[in-house]
C-alpha cells in the first residue's frame, strides 16, 4: 500500500507550482466552460453564448493554445453556429480527456501536421486531420 507523508498546509503553500500541471488545470477548466457554451448555443441563447465566450476569452487569453481555440470558435460562431456547436463538443471532450507528455512544449502554433503522435497534438480545430496522410 502506497503511503505518503502528510504535509502541513504552510509547507504545502510554499511548494513551487508545476507549470505543466497549471496549464493542464486551465485546459480542464476550458473543457467545462466549453460544455456550458455548447449547451447555451444548442438552446439558441446566442446572447448568453456570446457573453460566455467573452468571459472565456478573458479567462483563458493568457494560454496560447486556448486563445487560438477561442479565436477559432469565434470565427465559427460568426459563420456557422451548428459547426461551432460541433467543434465545442469535440473541444470539451478533448480537453477533458487529453494525455500530456512530460516533455510537452509550450504551444507555438497548430500541431496538426506535426510528427508527434496524434493524441498529443494540440490543434486549433479538433475536426482537422493531416492534409498529406501517408
N, C-alpha and C positions, 0 to 999 in steps of 0.2 A: 504494500500500500504506500502510495506516494504521500509524503508529509513535508510540508514546507513550514519554515519558521514564521511565527507571527511577527509582523512589522508594525510598530507603533504608528499612529496616524501622523505624528510630527515627522518621523523618519520617512514615511511614505510620501509626504508632501515635498520633501527635499530631493526625492529621486528625480533624475532628469527625464523629460518626456521623450518618448521614442517617436521620431518624426514619421516613420512609416506607419506606426500604429495610429498616430493622429490623422494622417491623410486617409487611412482606411476607415476610421470612425466618421470622418466627414463624408466619405463615399456612402457609407451606410445610412447616414442622415439624409443624404441626397436621394437615395433609393426610397426612403419613407416619404419624403416630400413629393417625389415623382409619382408615387401611388396616389397621393391625395390630389395632385394635379390631374392625373388621369381620370379619377372619379368626378372631379368638377367638370372637366371637358366633356366626358361622356354624358353627364347630366344636362349639358347645354348651358351651364353657367359660365359663359365666356368672360364676364367681368370679374368674377371671383378667380377664375383661372389666370387672368392677366395680372391680378393683384398678387396671387401666389407666385407667379413667375417673377415678378419684380422683387418680391421678398427673397426668392431663391437666388436671383442674380446678386442681390446684396449679400446674402449669407455665404454663398459659395464662389463669389467673384475672385477671391484670392487663391483659389485652387485652379491651376491652369487647365486641367482636363475637364473639370466640372464647368468651368467658364465656357470652354469650347462647346460642351454639350448643351449648355443653356442657349448659346448663340444658334446652334442647330435647331433646337426646339422652338425658339422664337421665329426663325425663318419658316419652319413647318407650320406653326400656328397661323402665320400670316397667309400662307399659300394653301394649305390643306389641313384642316383641323382633324380629319379622320386619320391622316398619316401621322400627325403629331400624337394622337391618342395611341396609335400602334407603337410608335417609337418610344413613347414614355413607358408603355408596358414592358417593352424589351429592356429599356434602361433600368427600370426599377428592379426587374429580375436580375439583371447583370450586376448591378451594384450590390444587391443583397447576397449574391452567391459567388462573387468573383474570388478567384485564388490570386494570391500575391506572392511574387518571388521575393526571397530575402535580399536579392541584389537588385531590386526594382529601381529603375532610374526615375527621376522626375519627368513628368510629361513635357515634351517639347513640341510634338506635332502628332497628327493622326498616325497610328501604327498599323493600319490595315495591311499595308504592303510589306510590313516587317517580316524578317525571317524567324522571329521568335514564335513559340507555339501559340496557336490561335487563342487558347484560353487565358493567356497572359497579356494579349494585346489590348491597348486602350484605343478605342475608336470613337470619333465624334458621333457617328451614326451607327447604331448597332446592326442594322439590317444589311450593311455592305460587306461584301467579301472581297477577296483579291480579284484584281482585274485579269491577270495573266496566270491562271492556275496551270500547274504543270501536270 
